[in-house]
Amino acid sequence: MKFTLKVDGYSLIEMLFMLFIVGVLCSTVALSFKGLQSRVHIQAASQALLSDVLSARAQALRRERRVTLCAAALDSGLQPTLPTACASSGSSVAWHQGWLVFEDANSNGLWDEGEPLLQQRSRMNPQVSATGNTTVGRYVSFGESGRSLLLNGAFQAGTITFCESGANAKEGWLLVVNAVGRARLDKGQIAICP
């Protein structure tokens, strides 16, 4: 009886080529996962702020008092801590620093001692940037009728933009508050994200 040994295998070049293909596929998957993760952080942050805006409006109606949601004062650290103060009008304001929801008894847009604090949100993921246009740059406030109001009593309408920090021409979310105080989220293309 005669036995023959058949040897099947791959050459070194074939093996290196297969490893190269696997490496390219893995890097492609990793990049798409990073993009997905960033989009999830942005959407979660925008939905959290929308939820608190809607809650602030409901609280204003229920309490029959002005309720304000303000962007937190900038802190020096990157650790997520609960904010304890609102950003003042002369400071740099960014909603991604977190926010406070409170009953604004003196209608100044700042949380003062003695005013009931209803909600605190800590700093968002560092990949997320959230900035408001002039009318909602620092606060969103609701009167006892549920209408959004500026501190002087005029109607308040504006947009807070959520996007990936430092990105150009990418998708983001827009939190739009209209003149009667209703808020909604819209998906949009953001040209430049701060």
N, C-alpha and C positions, 0 to 999 in steps of 0.2 A: 504494500500500500504506500502510495506517495501522497504526501501532504504538501499543499502549496500555501504559502503565506501571502495574503493580499494586504498591502499597506496602503490605506487611504489617509490623506492628511492635507494640510494646507502648507503652502510655502510661507516663508517669513514675510514676503511682500504682500501676499494675500491677507495674512493675519494683520499686518500693519494697516492695510487699507480698510479692513473691517473695523478696527479700533478707531480709525479716523472717522468713519461714518457714524459710529456709535457716539463718539465725542461731539460731533456736529449736531446730532439729534438731541443729545442731552442739553447742550447749551441753548438750543432753540426752545426746548421745553422750559428751561429755567428762566429765560427772558420773558416768555409769554406768561409764566406763573407770576413773575414780579409785576408785570403790567396788570394782571388780574387782581393781585393783592392791593395794588395802589388804587384801582377803581373801586374796590370793595371798601377801603378806608374812606374814600371821598364820599361815596354814597351813604355809608353809615353815619358820617359826621353831618351830612346835610339832612338826613332823616331825623337825627337827634335834635338838631336845632328846630326843624319844622315841628316836631312833636312838642317842644317846649314853647314855641310861639303859639301854637294852637291851645296849649294848656294855659298860657298866660292870658289869652283872650277869654277862655272859658272862666278862669278865676276872676277876671275883671267883671264879667257878667254876673257871676254868682255872688261876689262880694259887693257889687255895685260901688266899686272904687277903682281908681287908676292902678293898673298893674304894669310894671315895666320889666323888660328883659334887657340887660345891659351887657356889653362886652367887658370882660374882665381886664383889669389893669395888667400891663405887661409885667411878667416876673422875669427874674434873671436866670432861673434854672430851667432845665428841660424836663424835670420830673413832673408827672401829673399830680398836682396838688389842687385841692378845692380852692377856688378864688374867694377872696374876702373883701374885695373892693372893685368898684366899677372904674373903667377908664374915664379920665376927665377929658373935657373938650380940647384941651391944648396938647394932649399926649398922643403918641402913636397908638392907633387902635387896630386890633385884629381879633376877629371872632374866634379864631382857632386857639386863642389863649384860654378859652373857656367863657362862661357867662353865669350871671345871677338872674333869678326871677324873684321879684319882691313887690310888695304893696307900696307904691310910691305916694305916700301921704302928702308930701310937700311939692310934688310934681317937678322935681329938679333933675330927674334921670339918673340920680346917684343913690346908692343904698346908704341910708343914714341910720344911726343908732336909734332903735325903737321901732323901725319899720319892719313888719313881718317878712322874713325871708322864706320864700316858697320853694325854691329849687337852686341848686348849685351844680354846675358841670365843670369838670376839670379840663385841662389842656387836651387838645386832640392829638392824633398821631402826627409826628413831625413832618410827614410827607404831605399833609393836607394844609392848604392855605385857604382861609375864609375871610374875605373882606367885603364890606358893604359900601354902596355908593353914598353920597353925601347925606341923604335923609335917613338912612339906616346904618350909617357908619359906626355909631357908638351905642345906639339903643333902638328898641322897638317898644312902643308904649301903647297901651289900650285904655280908653276911658271906660266909664261905667256902662256905657251902651255897647261896648265891644268894638267900637271904631278905633282905628289906629290914629294916634294923635302925636303931634310934635309937642314940645314943652310949652310953646306959646298957644296951644289949643287948635292950631290948624291941622288939616288932615295930613297923615303921614303915609307915604307910599315909597317903595324902593326895592332894591335887589341886593341880595348877599350872594356873592360868587364863591363857589367851592371848586377847587382845582388842585392839581399836583404842583407842589411848590417848585418854582423855577422852570416849569414846563412851558413850551410854546406850541400853540395850535393843537391842543388836545381836548378831549371831551371833559366836561365838568358838569356841575349842577348849579342851577340858579334858584335860590329861594326868593320868590316874589311875594311881597306884601302889597295888596292893592289899597285904594283909598278908603274902603269901608272896613278894612282890617282882616280880610280873608287872605290866607297864605297858601301857596302851592309851590311844588317843585317842578322845574322844567329842566330837561337835559339839553345841553348846548355845547357848541364848540367855543372854547376860550382861546383867544388870540395870544395873550401873554398873561401868565400867572405869576403874581409877585412871590 
